[in-house]
């Protein structure tokens, strides 16, 4: 059985006991979380969140890309989010490569030079990256001063989330 087949079988079991059809789109805690796609991060468990509490936006490296910003702006302006957490993590795969070298490898492997993605957003240091993402969000012209944006690093070895100073 493939991973997709297994996931669909698990969904059938989940759907049989599903009782959350009455939840609304605005998150109860008025919180959005921008974090990494790394499978070691179980956001709901590490932050004590329940379904319906927060919007969780994930991508490689917890980067405030155009699409992540789009989601965060909708979360705030249309769905009432008042706080944003940017959470990077230790041992992040984005610290293990360089954009230019990765692009060159892919072009060599495939023989193609595509336009997108324009960048992979690799970084050498997770704390510096988190600070950069917070700054990118805060400085966006459609993000009001009243919206709290804070940066954090999750330690994949001990499960702790710690604040990153601005």
Kinemage of the C-alpha trace (Angstrom):
@kinemage 1
@onewidth
@group {chain A} dominant
@subgroup {mainchain}
@vectorlist {calphas} color= white
{ca unk a 1} P 0.000 0.000 0.000
{ca unk a 2} L 1.375 3.431 -0.926
{ca unk a 3} L 1.586 6.358 1.488
{ca unk a 4} L -1.322 8.038 -0.361
{ca unk a 5} L -3.471 4.895 -0.155
{ca unk a 6} L -2.670 4.640 3.553
{ca unk a 7} L -3.572 8.309 4.083
{ca unk a 8} L -6.920 7.847 2.286
{ca unk a 9} L -7.734 4.785 4.383
{ca unk a 10} L -6.920 6.780 7.531
{ca unk a 11} L -9.174 9.599 6.276
{ca unk a 12} L -12.097 7.207 5.890
{ca unk a 13} L -11.732 6.268 9.566
{ca unk a 14} L -11.375 9.948 10.532
{ca unk a 15} L -14.488 10.937 8.571
{ca unk a 16} L -16.587 8.320 10.401
{ca unk a 17} L -16.016 10.096 13.735
{ca unk a 18} L -15.726 13.670 12.365
{ca unk a 19} L -17.646 16.165 14.525
{ca unk a 20} L -16.124 19.553 13.647
{ca unk a 21} L -18.282 20.577 10.708
{ca unk a 22} L -19.527 23.616 12.626
{ca unk a 23} L -16.158 25.384 12.934
{ca unk a 24} L -15.863 28.818 11.335
{ca unk a 25} L -13.019 30.036 9.108
{ca unk a 26} L -11.753 32.789 11.466
{ca unk a 27} L -9.370 31.172 13.950
{ca unk a 28} L -10.644 31.219 17.547
{ca unk a 29} L -7.334 32.452 18.979
{ca unk a 30} L -6.906 35.106 16.253
{ca unk a 31} L -3.468 33.598 15.617
{ca unk a 32} L -1.540 32.702 12.472
{ca unk a 33} L 1.654 30.664 12.457
{ca unk a 34} L 4.202 30.748 9.634
{ca unk a 35} L 6.449 27.735 10.042
{ca unk a 36} L 8.518 25.191 8.167
{ca unk a 37} L 7.138 22.190 6.309
{ca unk a 38} L 9.548 19.897 8.193
{ca unk a 39} L 7.667 16.753 9.221
{ca unk a 40} L 9.163 16.893 12.737
{ca unk a 41} L 7.070 19.968 13.578
{ca unk a 42} L 3.621 19.073 14.887
{ca unk a 43} L 2.406 22.634 15.322
{ca unk a 44} L -0.832 21.860 17.148
{ca unk a 45} L 0.924 19.723 19.749
{ca unk a 46} L 3.945 21.978 20.268
{ca unk a 47} L 1.728 25.041 20.809
{ca unk a 48} L -1.255 23.354 22.481
{ca unk a 49} L -3.623 24.289 19.660
{ca unk a 50} L -6.881 22.610 18.744
{ca unk a 51} L -8.488 22.445 15.321
{ca unk a 52} L -9.962 25.871 14.625
{ca unk a 53} L -7.581 27.799 16.897
{ca unk a 54} L -5.080 29.158 14.352
{ca unk a 55} L -4.115 29.421 10.716
{ca unk a 56} L -0.935 27.477 10.011
{ca unk a 57} L 1.024 28.411 6.896
{ca unk a 58} L 3.916 26.106 6.060
{ca unk a 59} L 6.696 26.182 3.515
{ca unk a 60} L 10.334 25.186 3.284
{ca unk a 61} L 12.157 27.304 5.864
{ca unk a 62} L 9.206 29.331 7.227
{ca unk a 63} L 9.927 32.004 4.632
{ca unk a 64} L 7.679 35.047 4.160
{ca unk a 65} L 7.346 34.411 0.437
{ca unk a 66} L 4.806 36.204 -1.726
{ca unk a 67} L 2.337 33.365 -1.154
{ca unk a 68} L 2.913 33.258 2.605
{ca unk a 69} L 2.396 37.038 2.783
{ca unk a 70} L -0.792 36.675 0.740
{ca unk a 71} L -2.132 34.145 3.241
{ca unk a 72} L -1.108 36.243 6.247
{ca unk a 73} L -2.738 39.377 4.816
{ca unk a 74} L -5.979 37.456 4.245
{ca unk a 75} L -5.729 35.990 7.755
{ca unk a 76} L -5.464 39.457 9.270
{ca unk a 77} L -7.652 41.651 7.070
{ca unk a 78} L -10.428 39.145 6.272
{ca unk a 79} L -10.369 36.637 9.111
{ca unk a 80} L -9.454 38.627 12.210
{ca unk a 81} L -5.953 37.409 13.011
{ca unk a 82} L -4.254 39.754 15.498
{ca unk a 83} L -0.982 37.916 16.119
{ca unk a 84} L 1.531 36.111 13.906
{ca unk a 85} L 4.209 33.702 15.061
{ca unk a 86} L 7.106 32.962 12.707
{ca unk a 87} L 8.670 29.689 13.818
{ca unk a 88} L 11.911 28.371 12.352
{ca unk a 89} L 13.626 25.322 13.790
{ca unk a 90} L 16.986 23.825 14.595
{ca unk a 91} L 18.539 21.360 12.172
{ca unk a 92} L 16.644 22.919 9.245
{ca unk a 93} L 17.409 21.489 5.823
{ca unk a 94} L 17.392 25.006 4.346
{ca unk a 95} L 20.757 25.605 6.049
{ca unk a 96} L 22.366 22.734 4.145
{ca unk a 97} L 22.551 24.177 0.648
{ca unk a 98} L 23.037 27.299 -1.432
{ca unk a 99} L 20.360 28.553 -3.850
{ca unk a 100} L 22.766 29.007 -6.771
{ca unk a 101} L 24.391 25.602 -6.431
{ca unk a 102} L 21.007 23.882 -6.030
{ca unk a 103} L 19.630 25.626 -9.122
{ca unk a 104} L 22.749 24.645 -11.098
{ca unk a 105} L 22.386 21.015 -9.967
{ca unk a 106} L 18.723 20.918 -11.008
{ca unk a 107} L 19.483 22.511 -14.377
{ca unk a 108} L 22.257 19.964 -14.961
{ca unk a 109} L 20.064 17.012 -13.915
{ca unk a 110} L 17.074 18.037 -16.027
{ca unk a 111} L 18.587 20.045 -18.860
{ca unk a 112} L 15.932 22.706 -18.219
{ca unk a 113} L 16.257 26.333 -17.131
{ca unk a 114} L 12.789 27.277 -15.836
{ca unk a 115} L 11.739 30.759 -14.726
{ca unk a 116} L 10.158 29.585 -11.465
{ca unk a 117} L 10.908 29.314 -8.675
{ca unk a 118} L 12.947 32.493 -8.801
{ca unk a 119} L 14.554 31.605 -5.451
{ca unk a 120} L 14.653 28.708 -3.002
{ca unk a 121} L 15.413 31.010 -0.036
{ca unk a 122} L 18.127 28.851 1.555
{ca unk a 123} L 19.871 30.423 4.544
{ca unk a 124} L 22.933 29.683 6.682
{ca unk a 125} L 21.452 30.558 10.098
{ca unk a 126} L 17.922 29.893 11.355
{ca unk a 127} L 17.769 32.776 13.874
{ca unk a 128} L 18.901 35.284 11.275
{ca unk a 129} L 16.328 33.927 8.862
{ca unk a 130} L 13.513 34.176 11.428
{ca unk a 131} L 14.464 37.809 12.128
{ca unk a 132} L 14.468 38.488 8.385
{ca unk a 133} L 11.002 36.941 7.936
{ca unk a 134} L 9.541 38.902 10.850
{ca unk a 135} L 11.004 42.092 9.380
{ca unk a 136} L 9.581 41.295 5.938
{ca unk a 137} L 6.110 40.862 7.407
{ca unk a 138} L 6.240 43.898 9.688
{ca unk a 139} L 7.550 46.153 6.920
{ca unk a 140} L 4.891 45.142 4.408
{ca unk a 141} L 2.804 48.260 3.674
{ca unk a 142} L -0.478 46.425 4.312
{ca unk a 143} L 0.535 45.148 7.750
{ca unk a 144} L -0.651 47.581 10.427
{ca unk a 145} L 1.426 48.410 13.499
{ca unk a 146} L -1.303 46.883 15.690
{ca unk a 147} L -0.624 43.398 14.282
{ca unk a 148} L 1.815 41.631 16.601
{ca unk a 149} L 4.499 39.658 14.728
{ca unk a 150} L 7.057 37.686 16.718
{ca unk a 151} L 9.827 35.238 15.839
{ca unk a 152} L 10.723 31.924 17.443
{ca unk a 153} L 12.932 28.874 16.991
{ca unk a 154} L 11.666 25.381 17.769
{ca unk a 155} L 14.333 22.947 18.955
{ca unk a 156} L 13.736 19.590 17.250
{ca unk a 157} L 15.815 17.843 19.932
{ca unk a 158} L 14.035 19.028 23.095
{ca unk a 159} L 10.662 20.312 21.842
{ca unk a 160} L 11.064 23.839 23.228
{ca unk a 161} L 10.027 27.014 21.427
{ca unk a 162} L 12.147 30.029 22.305
{ca unk a 163} L 11.800 33.658 21.305
{ca unk a 164} L 14.244 35.199 18.860
{ca unk a 165} L 15.173 38.763 19.772
{ca unk a 166} L 14.397 41.355 17.100
